[in-house]
Amino acid sequence: MTPLTPPTSSPPPGLLERLADRAAAEGLLDVAYAAVDSPLGTLVAARTPRGLAALAYADVNGGVDAVAQQLAARLSPRVLEAPARLDDVRRELDEYFEGRRTRFELPLDLSAVATPFGRRVLEAAAAIPFGQTRTYRDVAADAGNARAIRAAGSALGRNPVPIVVPCHRVLRSGGGLGGYTGGMERKAALLRIEGVLP
């Protein structure tokens, strides 16, 4: 009798891509995700057919598996790890962290953002140029309601695609950093990459 080979922690090369291709061909793949290494720790990127729908800090969100479960609950239960489908995301993030990219060109899927105002806030944040900052009040005004500063802050705090939608570029009116879902050290690190902080 041949002994069983213990399972490995990673699937055979190409298996995930073949599964993703087959699931997509059969209309069974709504969300593809992959872990992405970065100088700020492991990120989990997820895309739908419309575009990038999530970019999460794995450690803040309970790990890669926990993020996959959150994606299934928030976007669709038809979620599959498919690293090759996130190659462009990985490439653009690498270029950003290496200082070779100042603008992301990835299509976005913000359909899971709960409110129209929240989507407008994220669109206003996405328009902030590399190396520049705005205040929460500025972003609220750009989204159509200058008095909705707290609501703008809440929408930025729930940003499903940080870094790509650069909520780290939004600061308090007095110049303080404000909050950040990935933690203040990461916000400061991103602002240093962009030359905002020394």
Buried (B, 14 or more C-beta within 10 A) or exposed (E): EEEEEEEEEEEEEEEBBEBBBEBBEEEEBBBBBBBBEBEBEBBBBBBBEEBBBBBBBBBEBEBBEEBBBBBBEBBBEEBBBBBEBBEBBBEBBBEBBEEEBEEBEBEBBBEBBEEEBBBBBBBBBBEBEBEEBBBBBBBBBBBEBEEBBEBBBBBBEBBBBBBBBBBBBBBBEEEEBBBBBBBEEBBBBBBEBBEBEE
